[in-house]
Every structure is written in C-alpha cells, then in structure tokens.
Amino acid sequence: MNKTIPIVPSANNEYYEKNNIFIKKSIISVGILFIAFVGLILLPQQLRLIFSINVGNTSVNVFEISILLLCIFNRKIVNYRLFLWATAGFIYCLLNALFIARDVEVAIWSTIELYLPFAIISFLPIDDDWQKYLKYFVAIIVILLSAEVFLYSSGIMEYSIPLGKSRLGEYIRISTTAGSATATGQVLFLLGVWCTDLWKNNRYFVLLITVVNVIGIGSTFSRGSIIMVILSFVVVVVSYLFSAILTKKSIKRYLVLLITFIFFCVTLVVIASKIGLIAAIQQRTEQEDTIADSRVERFNEALDVFYSSPIFGVGIGQYYNRMRFDNSSFRAIGNTSPHNQYLLILVETGILGVTLLLAGYIIVIRNILRKWRSNHYGLALLNIFMIGMNTENILVEYKYNILFAIVIAWFIRKEKAA
C-alpha cells in the first residue's frame, strides 16, 4: 500500500511566494501612480473633465480618487508622524471652516485639498523596492512635460487655443497642461529633484535629465523656480564636498566631480543662450517692475486682513472673497492671493493654523537634513520650503498637493541598510 507523503512548504518557498506577491503589488501600485500623474499633469483640462464627477460646486476626477483608493487599500499607516500631523491639521481647519468661514463649502474643500494628500500618503508603502519601477515613469513625465513647455513656449508647436500670456522675443510665456506657467515650474522642479534621486546611480542619465528639466523650467519663465534650480546646484555641490571631507573620501574624486559639474553648468548656459532662453528671461525681468510692485501691494493687503483676525484667521479658503467684499481698494490681479503660501495660511487660519502647518514641515525638513550625507539631492527639496512657498501659493490645488506629498514621502522614507 502506497502512503502519501505530505509536502511541507519550506521557508524559502514561503519567502519567494510572499516576495512575488509584493512585487506584483508594487508594479500595480506604481502603475496606478503613473496613470494618475499622467492624468493630473499631462492631460489637457478639457480631456480631464471627461473623467470628472461633480460633488457640489467642486469637480473631482478619477485620477485623484485612484490615489486615495491606492492608499486606503494598504490599510496600514506607514508614517505615523505624518498621519498625526495631517489629522491634527485637518481637524483644526475643519473647525475653522465650520465656525469662522463665511462660505463653509469652499472652506471644507480647501481643508481637504490642504491636508488630505498628506493623510493618505501616510498609508502609501513607498520604499526602496519601488525605485526600479518609479524611476522610469518619473523620467517619462519629466521629459514629456519639459518638452511640452519648451515646444509651445518657443513657438515650434502651437496650441489650437492660444494660451499665451506675454511675448518675450521669440518666446511666449504660456499655461500648460500642468497649470499656470509658475505652477508648471514648481511641478517640474519637484519632479526633477525626485528624478535625479531615483537615477543617482546613473550619473550620465542624471546629467541628461537635468539638462532637459532645467530647459523646461527656464521655458516657464518662473523666476522663483529658476532661483530654486540655481540654489539647488550650489547646495548639492557643497553637500558633496562636506560629505567627502567628513567621510574621508578621496578629494581627487570630488574635484573630478566638481570639474564635471562646472563643465555641465557652462554647457547648459551656452545652450540656453544659443536658443535665446536667457535673453527672454532677462526681458521678462526688466519688463515686470509693475507686477513686482503689485505683489508688494498684495503682501501689504494680506497683512491688513491678518491684523483683523490674527489668532484664528478669516477662514480657510476665504481670502479672496474677504478681500473682494470687504476692501473696496483691493486690486489684486485675478483670483490669486499674496503669492506667499505661508502668508496665505496665516491670513486664513491665523497664528494657530500656520504654526500647525510649520510643525509638519519641520518634521519633513528634519528627516531630510538627517540624511544629507547619503542623500544630497534631497537637500534640493528644501528650496521648496525656503523659496517656492515664499514666491507662490503652491498648495492651492489638490493635484499639486498630492504630488508634493508623494515626493516628500519618498525623501523621508525608511531606507534599507546597505
């Protein structure tokens, strides 16, 4: 009589089975992120509306919902500090919306747009195992968006509906599929920093993607974004030097890197000069003294509103309506705010609100600084906090917030030991 011998799964089989499941989940997760980013950043607004549903007076598209579901399905908080901060900020702003804001619906949506991305990203299991999948799709988006900006701003290609803002010699400052020219510059900067870190082990591709990215940012004529790029070069080079000194690495190797970097910068300047990009940037700077004066005026107007309610603010999402209805001398251009994210949050949510926001940013900055010896490109992200948010309201739309939150999640992730 033959006896059946039971097959006992070995530890190795269980490991490979679990590993294969994880790899499949990673591929699916990164694929969802890629589709969502393409929809939010590269898809024209008219096409994006096809994938949208109306909730009250607000339009929500499937790309935003897909990222939310991706994080919810993980069912596990990956970053507790990020989650607790986002939850505290969400609760405060919700109370602010209910008890202080005039337009409660606008205030609630403003609360969701500001803090929900950070709450859901705290569930996203983003780690080093994602790198081999992430690096390709981030590079594709950087190349496509940079090409779009340059081709349309240079006039090589034309939109069927002109979106030109002002002509600068042979260039036109335009809005793109990613949003306004300034918003596009911020998006390209975030994606560029992320991409260079993902490809840091391939220096030649880093140089290539940096050239493409910088030309794209320059073509937006966003001066804040251009300043962030320049300072990022300085920060990364200096951090490489100090890291080499502290870890006693070969200074000769650093000098080779420095010479390569200088050659790269000179080449980039020559290219930008040859295609007329530098002249166009200079022209915009010379022509916009009146806009600079207007921004100073808006800054002062915002301070006047802040003084009227310094502790709790005038209500989240209420700045423009407050200025329009309560200040007959208000002359801000369009429906934007003081072009300063910190001042906007200060005016709308008061001292308590901006303190809460800064507490979360301090957590992020502390995590980035802690890794500075091994992660030089992460230091470039600090320019968003120092310059980007002091020159523009980067966190005024959900699609920018979700991108910002995901990039932050990558740079503060727990890295595997070497």
N, C-alpha and C positions, 0 to 999 in steps of 0.2 A: 504493500500500500504506500502510495507516494504522499509524503507530507508537504504541505505548502509552507514555505518559509517566508514569514512576513518581511517586507522590505522596510527597513527603518531609515528615514531620511537623515543623511549626515548633516553636520553643522555647515559644511561647505555648500551643500545643495540649498539649504535654507538661506544662507548668506547671498548666494547668486540669485536666488528667486526674489528675495527682497530687493536686491540691488537692481535687478531688471525692472521691477515694478516702479522703483524710484526713478530710474532713467526714463521710463515711459511717461511718468507723471511730470518730470522736468521738461521733456520735449513738448508735451501738451500745454503745460503752463507757459513756457516761453513762446510757443506758437500763438496762444491766446493774447499774450502781451504784444507780440509783433502785429497781429491783426488790429488790435485796439489802438496801438500807436499810429499805424498807417491811417486808420480811420480818423483819429483825432488830429493828426498833424499834417498828413499829406493829402487827405481827401478834400476837394473843394466844398465850401459850405453848402452849395446847392445840393450836391450829392449826399452830404452828411445829413441833411434834413429828411431824406428818404428813409433813413434808418433811425428816425427820432419819433418819440411819442410826447404828447403834451401833458404835463402834470400841472394843473392850474395855469399860471401865466408863464411857466418855465418849460423849456424843451429839454428832454433827456434822451440821449441816443444809446443804441445797443452797445457801443464801444465802451462807454462809461460804465454801463451795467455789467458788462463781461468781466471787467477788472474787479468790481465789487464781488461778484459771484465767485471768481477765482480765489479770492482771499477768504471768503466765508466758508467755502468747501474745505479749506485746510483745517478749520475747526480747532486750531491751536495757536495761541499767542506766541509769536517768535520773539518779539521785543516788548517786554513788559513796561519799560520806562516810556517808550514811545506811545504805547497804548494808554497808559495812565495820564500822560500829559495831554494827549488828544481828547481823552474823555473829559478831563477837567476843563479844558478849553471849550469843548462842545457844550458842556452843562452851563458854564458861565455865560457864553454867548447866547445860548437858548433862553436863559433867564433875562438876559439883556434885551433879547428880541421881544419877549412877551410883556415885559414891564416898562420898557423905555422907548422902543422903536415906535414910530408912527405907522409905518407900513409893515405889519407883522409878517406877511407872506414873504416880502423881499428880504426881511431880516432873517427869517428862518432859512431861506435858501442860501443867503450869504454865510450863515453859520455852517451849513452843510458843506459848501464849497471850500471853506477855510480849513475845517478840522477833520471832515470825514476821510479825505485821502490819507492822512497820517494814521487814523484809526484803523482803516482797512489794510494799509501796508504793514502794520504791526503783525498781521496774520500771514503775510507773504513769506514763504520759506526760501528767501533768496540767499544763496550761499555760493561758495567757490565752485560747486559742481555745476552751477548754471553757466559758468563763464564760457565754456566751449560752445554753448548754444547762443547765449546773449551777444557775444562779440560780433557775430555775423549780422544779426538783424539790426543792431545799433549802428554798425558801419554802413549798412544799406540805407538806413533812414538819414544818417548824416550826409551821405553822398547825394541822395536824391533831393533833400531839402536845400542843401548848399547849391546844387546845380540849378534848381528852380529859381532861387533868389538871383543868382548871377545871370542866368539866361534871360530872365524877364527884366531885371533892372538895367542890363546892358542893351536891351532892345533887340537882341539876337532872336528872341521869340516874343510874341505879343499875346496878351490875354484877349479873349473875344470881347470881354467887357473891361475897358481900361480902368485900372486901379491906381493910376499914377497920382502921387501926392505933390511932388515938385521935381522939376527937371534940373539935373546937375551936370551941365556939359552934355556928354553923350549918355549919361545915366539917368534913370528915373527911380526915385525912392517910392517903393510900392508896398502894398499889403500883399501877403501871400496866403497860401492855404493854411499856414500855421497861425495866421492872425496879422496884426499890425506889424509894421517894419520893426519897431522896437521889441515887440513880443517875440518876433521871429529871431532877432538877435539873441535874446535871452535863451530861447529854446535851443538854438544852435550851440550856444556856449555850454549849456548843461549837457547836451548830447555829446559835444566834443570832448569835454572833460571825462565823461563816462567812457567814451570810446577809447581814448588814449590809455586809460587804466586797464580796460579789458584786453587791449593789444600790447601791453607794456613789454611783453616778452619778444615782440617782433618790432624792433626799432625802425626798420625800413618802412613798415606799414604805418607806424606811428607818425613818421615824418610825412608820408603821403597823405594820410587822413587829416593831419594838422594843416597842411597847405590848403586842401580842399575846404576844410572847416573855416579857416581864417579868411579866405577869399569870400566865402559865403557870408560870414559875419560882417566883413567890410562892406559887402554889397547891400547890406540893410541900412548902412549909414547911421546906425545906432551908436552914438558916441559913448554911452555907458558900457555897451557890450565890447566896443573896441578897446576901451581903457581896461576892462577886465581881462581881455586877451593879453595885452601888453604886460600887465602886472603878474599874470599867471606865468608867463615866460620867466620873469625875474624870480618869482617865488620858487618855481620848480628847480631852476639852476642853482639858486642859493641853497636850497634844501639838499640837493645832490652833493654840494661842496661840504656842508657841515656833516652830512651823513658819512661821507668818505673820511673826513678827519676823525670823527668820533669812533668809527668802527675800524680805523687804521687801515683802510683800503688803499690801494695804490693811487696816489695823487696823479701819477702819469696817466692812468686810465681816465681820471676825471678831466685832465687837460685835453685829452683826445676828444672827450665828450663835449667839452666847452668849445673847442675849435669847430667841431661839427655843428654845434648849436649856433655859433656866430655865423658860420657859412650859410646855415639854413635861414637865419634871420635876414641876412643880406640878400640872399636869393629871393626870399619872399617879398622883400621891399622892392627889389628890381622888377619882379613880375607885376606887383601891384602898381608900380609906377608906369610900366610899359603899357598896361591896359587902361591907364587913366583913372584908376581907382583912388589913388592918393590925392590927385588933383580934385576929384569930385568930393572927397571927404573934407578937404580944406575949403572948398567952395561953400559947402553946407555950413561949416562952422562960421565962416565970415558973414554969411547971409542971415543968420538966425539970432542976431542980438535981440530983436524984438521978442522972440519966443523965450529967450533966456530971461528977459525982464518979466514976461508974463508968468513964468514959473516961479520967480521970486514973489510976485504978487499973489499967486495961488498959495504959496507956502505961508505967507502972512495971513491970508484969508482963513486958512485952515487953523492957524494958531488962535485967531479970534473966535472961531467956533469952539475950539478946545477950552478956552477960558470960560465959556458959558456953562460947561458941564465937565469939569476936569476929572472927577472920580470915576463915574460910570459911562461917560461919553454921551453922544446924542443918539446912539442906537446903531447897531451893526447894519451896514448896508444903507445907511440913511444920509451919508454925507452930501451927495449931490442934491437930493431933494431938499435937505435943510438949507443948503446954500441958495438954491433956486427960489424957494418960497420965502425965506426969512431975510435975505440980503439983496436989496434992490441994486446994489453996486457990483454984484457978482458978475464977473465977465470971463470966467474960465472957459477955455476952448473945449467944445464938445461936452460929453458927459463924464469925462475923466475926473480924477481927483488931484491932489497936490504933487503927483509924480514921486511919491515917497511912501513906501509901504508901511514903515514904522509910524510916520505921522498920520497916515490914514487910519491905522488901527488905534492909535492914541486918541484921535478925534472921535471915532465911532464907538470904541469900547472903554475909553478912559484909561486912567493910570493902572487900574487893576487888570484890564484886558491886555494892555501892551506888556505889562510885567509877566503875565502868564505866557504870552507868546514868546517873549525873550527867554523865559526859563527853559522852554523846549529847545530853542535854538542853541542855548548854552550847552545842553546835553549833547547835541549833534556836534557842535564845534569842539567840545572836549574830546569826544570819541575820535574825530578826525585828527586833532593835534597829537593824540596819544599814539597814533600810528605813523607819524610823519617820517620816521627813519626808513620805513619799508614801503610807504605809500606816498610818494612825492606828488603824484597827480591829484590826490585827494585834497591837498592844500590849495589847489587852484579853485576848488569849490567854495572856499572861504570868501572869494571875491563876490559871490552872490550876496552874502550877508553884508559885506562891507560897502560894496558899490552898487550892485544890481538893485537892491531894495531901497537904496537911498536915491536912486535916479528914476525908478519906475515902480508901479504897483503890480508886481509880478504875480501876486496871489489873489487876483480878482476874478479868475475863471477856473472852473473845475479841471479842465484839461491841462492847464499849466500846473495846477497844484498836484495832480496825480503824477505827472512827470517828475516834478520837483521831489515829491515824496519817495518815488521809486529810486531815483538817483541817490538820495540820502540813505535809503535802506541798504543800497549796495555798499556805500562807503563806511557805514557803521556796522556792517555785518560781522559776525564772528568768523575770523579766518582760520582755516585749518593749520595746524602746526606743521612747519616744514619738516 
